[in-house]
Amino acid sequence: MMKKSLDPAQHAPDMARFEDAEPDFTPEGYLPPPQVRSISPGEIFVALRKGAADFRNSWWIGITFAAVYVVAGVALVGFLFTRGYAFAAFPAIAGFLLIGPATAVAFYEISRRLEAGEPLQWGAIASSFRRHGGTQLLLFGGVLIFIMLIWMRAATLLYALEFGTSSVSPGELIANLTSPEALGFLLLGNAVGAVLAAVVFTVSVIAVPLLLDRDIDFMTALATSVRACLVNPVSMLMWALVIGVMIAVSVATGLLGLLVVLPIIGHATWHVYRHMVAAEPLQP
């Protein structure tokens, strides 16, 4: 009975093929995360000019969608005053603004349509969050609402630490701004609010327009937004400051300024996204 040869040389080709084969653990249908490029601070102002141009070309639609947001904010403040929670009006407005990126989807869709040469149809714009099914945008909106709830809880806790359970009206708070309690409440409240606003800006500034433009999951969009801010710290800080100033002026007008400011910020944010992330043509 002959023995089978165990000469390694005879099996060298098979071993080489085995060594050259690398296992592929990439899930089927996987798409690599979008590439982020560096932009100059000047491109932020270019995007702002483009946003203003988009508003001029669609102002009747932009003001309508912005009015829904403004009316909801005014209704929230009115509810707090009538229920005896006037002291919570400022934290509530700040928290309401934190979910602004999720409500700006209509403005992103308007700019996308203007850029792609598509007609501005009311129904399509109103349902734009469903462009890729809507699930991922809704999940991301849930993240922003969760952050808003954290802010409201933090504001309530800070108020209780400074004033106890007694109710202090906004007028009394303003009249006693130099008191240790009022100063502590305002300083700590603004510090916590600034941190949460920075978090919201970082995770959403690119994520929401990206979710509208491409069929990806919200975690990839969130990570891309964070990466965009890390790659462009100066430009994104400048954009955040511009947004902050525009919103502060609008709040000072009793939220009416948001009728114009919100559409412009939304349109401009779309163009910031297009400058910074999108390298391929728009999806149909």
Summary of the structure (lengths in Angstrom):
residues: 284
radius of gyration: 25.3
end to end distance: 70.2
largest distance: 107.2
contacts: 829
relative contact order: 0.17
helix: 75%
strand: 0%
